[in-house]
Amino acid sequence: MSYSPQHLDRLRLRHLRLLALIDQHRSLRAVGNVLNLTQPAVSQMVKDLEFAFGVTLIDRSARGVTLSAAGQIALQRAQSGLASFDHLASELQADQTLMLRIGTNSAMLYQILPDALRRLDAGRSGTRFRVQTGVVGEMMMALQDGELDCYVGRVDWDQVSPGMASVLRHVPLVHTDLVLACSAAHPLAGRSDLSIRDLAEWPWALPPVDSNNRIALETGLRNHGLPGPLPAVEVVADPNALIVLARQLNLLTCVPRLALDTHMASGGLCALDLPDLHLPPIQICFVTLAEHDGMEQLGNLRQAMIEATSGQAKDMAL
């Protein structure tokens, strides 16, 4: 089946929405009921799509229809494009001011993201910003689905499919350490003779068991013959809450240094001195879809993030 750019130009948005409906209902008749079309009309829309793209998009069987491998890829890309159209429509109906949708992790809200927005003079730039925080997987999925314009934070590349990785553009920004911390009043605080085995005697506040930071901590402890800690409190996707709990409840915790530094400057918290416990550093990246890479406002934000993280790296080196 050959690719037909002339027929591609004739497609409408409803052709792209068709893929999502087929994936949801697995029946052309059911899709027709949703669209108020006959089944032959829906079949013709499928043929139009397949002829325009030059590939088979659905597989038929006695149990109904499913998206082919190419259809799944087309759906992912279509969802992103449709979400962008929906976002554009809402902007034009509002005040015609561009809004950049930024996904990030909570640790980035302490210094780096505010510094970048300050560099952009966010209050007077003519661009609005919407910031959404969450765990890495949720943010990457939202970026893929077109619900975000960019993501700033850690990326688990081993969990990103090759197909998804090929449509991403990313810029490494900065590394940050993963550190153990506790209240300045904790019995372990400030000890120069602290050993890794001393950690086993104390309660913890930690992220969930499937989070990267928790996995890194448990791996580091097991490398020294210790079991993973059983936390007294678990908190999802918010190092600030972990830090507050560590300070107020005298719990140990494990957080990115980016999140800890601001709290340490105000007193009441300290990082534990454990040179034998090796925890992997965290690479912070700026990630966009390739199709959005040329957007001027995104380019300005990316440059501001580079400058902000460059300043942060210099401060950490002092």
WONORSUL-V115142 format. One record per run of one state. SS is the DSSP state (a for helix, b for strand, c for the rest). FROM is the first residue (numbers start at 1). TO is the last residue. If there is no record, write none. Layout:
ss->SS from->FROM to->TO
ss->SS from->FROM to->TO
This chain:
ss->c from->1 to->4
ss->a from->5 to->8
ss->c from->9 to->12
ss->a from->13 to->25
ss->c from->26 to->27
ss->a from->28 to->35
ss->c from->36 to->38
ss->a from->39 to->53
ss->c from->54 to->57
ss->b from->58 to->61
ss->c from->62 to->63
ss->b from->64 to->67
ss->c from->68 to->68
ss->a from->69 to->93
ss->c from->94 to->98
ss->b from->99 to->104
ss->c from->105 to->105
ss->a from->106 to->109
ss->c from->110 to->111
ss->a from->112 to->119
ss->c from->120 to->127
ss->b from->128 to->133
ss->c from->134 to->135
ss->a from->136 to->144
ss->c from->145 to->149
ss->b from->150 to->154
ss->c from->155 to->156
ss->a from->157 to->159
ss->c from->160 to->161
ss->a from->162 to->165
ss->c from->166 to->167
ss->b from->168 to->176
ss->c from->177 to->177
ss->b from->178 to->183
ss->c from->184 to->195
ss->a from->196 to->201
ss->c from->202 to->203
ss->b from->204 to->206
ss->c from->207 to->211
ss->a from->212 to->222
ss->c from->223 to->232
ss->b from->233 to->234
ss->c from->235 to->238
ss->a from->239 to->249
ss->c from->250 to->251
ss->b from->252 to->256
ss->a from->257 to->265
ss->c from->266 to->268
ss->b from->269 to->271
ss->c from->272 to->281
ss->b from->282 to->289
ss->a from->290 to->292
ss->c from->293 to->295
ss->a from->296 to->317
ss->c from->318 to->318
